[in-house]
Amino acid sequence: MDADDTATTGDSTRSDVAFHFDPVCPFAWMTSKWIRMVAEQRQLRVDWRFIALRLVNADVDYATHFPAGYEAGHTLGLRLLRVAARVRADHGNDAVGRLYAAYGADIFDRYRGRQQEIQADTAVFVTSVLDQLGLPADLVDALDDTALDPVVQADTDRALAATGKDVGTPIIHFDPPDGTAFFGPVISRLPDPDQAVALWDHITGLARYPGFAELKRSLREVPQLRAFGMDDGQVGAQREWNQGRQASAR
């Protein structure tokens, strides 16, 4: 970890993975749940980093380039990242990981329309999350503290410098600061623990091959999250389907 990394995280421990996230990206959320499963089994240290879609698209006309509602969603992501930046400065990397976990569980794992509710009263949402995590309530003031935007921008720039600009979220930097960084993996279903480790081994194998550049397709399914209308039965059925496929492959 270089001097700049240490200054922004408040932690001199070298990480195995830098995970750049925007809290409003559902695919980043799904991938983050996977990386936590792997981290628990492989004792990986994850450096929770930022990438703000609102800053990436700062010069884009949302009305002509995005569906309705995207600008408000991306702005929400930036505001939540300001709080995360203040949490990192005051409480360190692990607190950012806990904050992101609480953000995502509420935004994506409850019910359809939750993100719009949070947009309507973001301060109430953040205050509740801070209370849940035992963090100071006055951190909510960071939501509108634009002085924190350069911190978020610096992480965003670091991610794009490592991958190139024609990417989205999440971005994972393997063995930072000198290892390879890629956009993804973009996954729509949460694997079980065994599948999670197998996927990790496949992904890191590609990442550590010097000549590997890209593996991509445009076809995607809807993320298997309650925010997209999946009910408990469907989420459970999807989990059983995943496990059944794994069993049949053995």
Secondary structure, 3 states (H helix, E strand, C coil): CCHHHHHHHCCCCCCCEEEEECCCCHHHHHHHHHHHHHHHHHCCCEEEEECCHHHHCCCCCHHHHCCCCHHHHHHHHHHHHHHHHHHHHHHCHHHHHHHHHHHHHHHHCCCCCHHHHHHHCHHHHHHHHHHHHCCCHHHHHHHHCHHHHHHHHHHHHHHHHHHCCCCCCCEEEECCCCCCEEECCCCCCCCCHHHHHHHHHHHHHHHCCCCCCCCCCCCCCCCCCHHHCCCHHHHHHHHHHHHHHHHHCC
